[in-house]
Amino acid sequence: MTTLAAGWPAIEAARHADAGARVPFRIQDGGRPRPVGSVARRHLGALARWRPALRCDDLGVTLHCPAPERVDFFAEVNQRLRTDGLIVAWRDETYAVPALDDGTLLATFERAASRFWGSTTFGAHCNGYVAGPDGRPSHLWIARRSDSKPTDPGMLDNLVGGGVPHGQSPAACVQREGWEEAGLTPAQMAGLQPGRRLRVARDIPEGFQLEDVSAYDLALPPGLVPQNQDGEVQSITCMPVAEALALAAAGAMTVDASLVTLDFALRHQLLPTAEAAVLVARAAHLWMGPSRLAGDFP
């Protein structure tokens, strides 16, 4: 694994964005505009039809709408944008719309709309691993996403991963997804351990991904074979750690999953010291502190 430090394109991809292509999106709340996300400059014309509730110019977009009316307003606007093809991969899932400065909940709307508005989303991933006789991770369970997934179809992924809906914590999300994606019961996930949180802020085809991803680890006993339940995973393979890390370093995994795998490798000291030092320096700007198993969220 002497060349791994030169790989890991996900580190740069996690912050790859054209700063000039988007303008700030704010919600007027409590007498002041609260930063929420960003909107593509090319979409300002499409949003002009909702004036004066949406005030658009080259400096940004600001929503002037009373708090009790925001959910209905976004429901109408997002459906129109979906019809226009500007919001894609509709999920029928509700996501929070938090203020960027302090996390105050300002609204909720459809999950797919978060990429159009560039608002903060939350993800939760779990590294499922098997330990060797020395207690150190020897194998990682790696999933391959279904070819029908709306994002990153067919790419390699962590054993468990998903978006955190409004009203759920990352830990609760990963436990729920543990059954859906790997057939793991709550008892089998009782040993879940927190890793780190990381921040992804990048341009994607659907808009802009601004996401806080919480990483977790789960040691699984030899002989237990995860089984996907929801059809969103086409295969799950138990790989030697070196093979899994090489694939992540080569960019075969999704950006989120690659970074969660890297976090696992660094925390468990699975890389040579010199390579690990290089990767720690390259990825340090992505880390936001430890993930949480319990407590208030966000």
Buried (B, 14 or more C-beta within 10 A) or exposed (E): BEEBBEBBBBBEBBEEBEEEEBBBBBBBBEEEBBBBBBBBBEBBEBBEEBEEBBBBEEEBBBBBBEEEEBBEBBBEBBBBBBEEEBBBEBBEEEBBBBBBEEEBEBBBBBBBBBBBBBBBBBBBBBBBBBBEEEEEBBBBBBBBBBEEBEBBEEBBBBBBBBBBBBEBBBBBBBBBBBBBBBBBEEEBBEEBBBBBBBBBBBBBEBBBBBBBBBBBBBBBEEEBEBEBBEEBBBEBBBBEBBEBBBBBBBBBBBBBBBBBBBBBBBBBEBBEEEBBEBBEEBBEEBBEEEBBBEEEBB
